[in-house]
Amino acid sequence: MFASKPKSNAASRNYARRFAPFMVLYVFAVAAISGWLGFSPDFDGWAGAALAASPALPIGGVIWAMGRYLDEQQDEFLRLKQVRSILLAVGFTMFVCTAWGFASQYAGLWALPLYMVFPMFCFAWGAASAYVAWRYR
Amino acid sequence: MANEFPDSMKRAQGRYTRSMIGAALAYAAVLIAAALAIRNLELPQWAVIALALAPVAPALLMLRAYLRFVNEIDEFHRRIQSEAVMIAAGIVGFGSLAYGFLEEWAGFPHLPLIWVLPALMFAYGVTACVVRARYRD
């Protein structure tokens, strides 16, 4: 039982090592496009569109880091728990997006921006991880 | 070896296909009926909200059909399914974040949240084929 712990910690350490720089890049990119770094970005044309979408690139890196964590996780049980948590979070996010989307489309509820889907999933993943940990305690 | 499906797997696939087609037809029918009713009838707000949320029920039936399918298949195919769903969720999460920033900062046309679930289902269809092909002999 304890022999598997160092391997699972290595996967967690690698995840943290990859996650942190991508999040720093994400915060920097959001600050840049929000005009908080002392210049007002121009969003005209294709270059402007690429600039506007630039915060998504480090998030792509975060998603890659999540995938690598699942690949490198040697402990089958920990991997099972994470996979279950992710699938629960995906189901919850799809349910909320569908319900909110129809409510805003037809019942006048304020429209949630699309960029909130990934943060919603991350929040749901955190809650689902806690639930799965409790279920398998 | 990966191309030979046992009878139990074929039965599970048959049940899944029939359930999914039924739920998808119900989803389309409820969606069209609700949209027509909201646009053409003078309805109280509570009825508008109820009709707006009505398509969520057949969407949940689709999810139920998929979860039942995943529970009926063997470990190997379950791993393929969960990998495919997670890769599809990563693609949709990244895409929704990127497009959300384009909407917010570069003036791209608003895409309602109701498209997130169909996007996930399309992406899952593609990733399931890719993941299955990866595990083929």
Interface residues (C-beta under 8 A of the other chain):
Chain A: I33 P41 F43 G48 A49 L51 A52 A53 S54 P55 A56 I59 G60 I63 M66 G67 L70 V83 I86 L87 V90 G91 T93 M94 F95 C97 T98 A99 W100 G101 F102 A103 S104 Q105 Y106 A107 G108 A111 L112 P113 L114 Y115 M116 V117 F118 F121
Chain B: A34 A35 I38 Q45 V48 I49 L51 A52 L53 A54 P55 V56 A59 L60 L63 S82 V85 M86 I87 A89 G90 V92 G93 F94 S96 L97 A98 Y99 G100 F101 L102 E103 E104 W105 A106 G107 F108 H110 L111 P112 L113 I114 W115 V116 L117 L120
